Amino acid sequence: MIVILTGDIINSRKASSKKWMEDLKSIFQTIGKSPNDWEIYRGDEFQLEIKNIEDALTIAFQIKAFFKSIDLDVRISMGFGDKTHKTRKITESNGSAFIRSGETFETLKKQKLNLAINSGNLALDEELNLMLKLSLSFMDNWLQQSAEFVLVAIQNPTLSQEELGEILGINQAAVSRRQKRSNYELLLQVNHYFRKKIKTLEV
């Protein structure tokens, strides 16, 4: 089983792609190789394959935090399933993960939602999507500083507040304030619950 993330940048014309393109590629390069595992196309859309399905939400949160840290936002759908047709380019491959990701992505704008999953398990999807909807109530409102903290914290999960502060160029008290404002602890709990629940899909 794999996960396909399909996404697009909201109001991408607000900023030059130079502002985000290279940094987004750097994030994707830690996950896989282009164009086999990920591709950015049509200027502001992307597709990404995640082989370890438990990491899917962590990666989606990371992408979300990155865009919010540069005053943009992103819509992401996560499709769980298989890959039945593999080509050199991810955007030309196919399988249930691609279909579910694509179908869900098409509904996001209509639902005014920026993050949703489609695992093929209706009961599980209903539960996890409600949880994500509640999480988006604060994630969609992250200020740049809060999002920057979340991005650095996700990328450096073992560092202390003092060490995160060194990267961000702020003191430990300021790190603590940003952590609270971003609801980071709640985000970690959501991610932990997601990992636990998603394991049941592998059976």
N, C-alpha and C positions, 0 to 999 in steps of 0.2 A: 504494500500500500504506500502511496505517496500523497503529497498535498500540492496542489497547484494554486498559487496566489496570482490573481489577476487584479491589476490596480490601475488607477489613473490619478493624475495630479489635479486637484480642484483649483480652478481659476489660474491655471499654469501661465496664462499670458500676463499675469500680474508681475512676474519676475522672469528675467532672462534664464534660459536653461543652463547657462554657465554657472549660475548660482547654486544649482543642485546636481547637475548631471554627473560630474566626476565623483562627488561624495557618495551619491547613490550607487554608482558603479563599484566603489570601494566596499560598500556594505554588501552588495551582491557577490563580489569576488570572494568574500569570506565564506560564502555558502556553496558556490559552484562556479562553473566556467560558462562563458558566453560563446556561442549562442545555444549550446546544448542544454544548459540548466537555467539560463535566464536571458531575457532580451528586453530592451527598451525600444519601443516602436511608435510610429505616428507622432513622434516628438514628446508625448507626455503620457504614454501608456506603457505598462510593463507586465511581463509574465515571469514567474519564478517557480522552479520545482524544489520542493523540500522533501528530502528522502527520509529524514527522521520526523515522523508526524507529530511527535510530542513537542518539537521545537517550533511548530507553526505559529502559535500565538505570540511567543517571545519575539519572533522575527517580525510579525505584523506590528507589534507594539513598537519595536525598534524603528521600523520604517515610518510609522505614525509620528513618533517623537522627533525623528530627523526632520520631517517636513514642518512640523509645528515649530521647531527650533529656528527655522528660517522664515517664519511667518507665512507658510503655505499650509495646505492640508491635502489629504489623500483619501481615496475610496479604495477599499480592498475587499475582495471576496476570496474565501478559502474553500476549495473543493477537494474532498477526500475521495480516493478511489484508486484505480489502476491506470497504467499506461499501456495501451494495446498496440498503438502504432508509434514507433519511435523513429524520428528523423534527426538530421544534424541540427535542425533548428527547433527549439521548443515550441515556437508559434505554429509549426506545421505538424507537431505530434498530436496524438489523440488518445482517448480512453475516458473512462467514467470520471476521473478526477478533473479532466479538462472540461468535460460537458457540465459537471456540477458547478465548477468555478465560473464558467461562462454564463450559465443560466442565472446564477445568483447575482453575478456582477450586473447583469442587465436590469435587475429589479432594484438595485441600491438607490439609484437616483430617484426613482418613483417613490420609494419608501422614505426618502430623505435620511438614509442611513449611510454611515461611512465604513462599517465593518460588519461582516456576517459570514457564517459558515454553512456549508452544505456537505454533510457526511453521508447522505443517503439513509440515515437513521432519523426518522421524523421526530420521535420523542426526544432523542438526544439533541437534535438541532434546535428544537423549540426551547429546551432548557438552556443550552449554551448561548443561543442568540438573544434570549431575554437578559442573560447575564452581561453579554457584550453591549446590549442597548443601554443598560444601566451604567456600565463603565464609560460608554461614550458621552454620558451626560457630564462627566468632568473632563475626559480626554479631549473632546472637541473644543473645550474652553481653556486648554492649557495656554498659558502665556509663554513667550519664547524662553524665558529663564527656567521655568518649570520643565518645559520639554527638553531643554538642553541637559538639565540634571538627569531626567529619565533616560535619555539616550546614553549618557556617559555611565550611568549606574547599570544599565542593561549590558553594556559592552564590557564592564569591569565588575562583575557580580561579587568578587571576593574582596574588593577594596573597602577600607573603612571610610567613614565620613571625612576624616582628616585627609586621607589619600585622594578621595574624590575632589575635595576642596583644592588640592594642589593642581589637579588637572584643569579645574574650572577657574582657578585663580581667585578663589574666595575662601573665607575662613570656615571653620567647622560649624559655627552657629548659623552662618548663612546657608550652608549645605543642609542643615537640619530644617531650616525654614522652607527651603525649596522642596525638600522631601515631603514635608507636611502638605504644602500647597498643591503639590502634584498628585496627592493621594497614592504615592508610590507603594506603600505597604499594602493597600487594598489591591493595587494592580498585581502585586506578587501573589496575593491570596487567590485572585481570579485565575492567574496563570497556573498556580499549583493545582487548583480544582480542575481546570481544563486538562492538564496533563493526566490527572487521575482518571477522568471520565473517558478521555480519548483512547486510553489503553484498551477499553472494552471493544473498540472497533477492530482491533488487530486479531481478535479471536476468529 
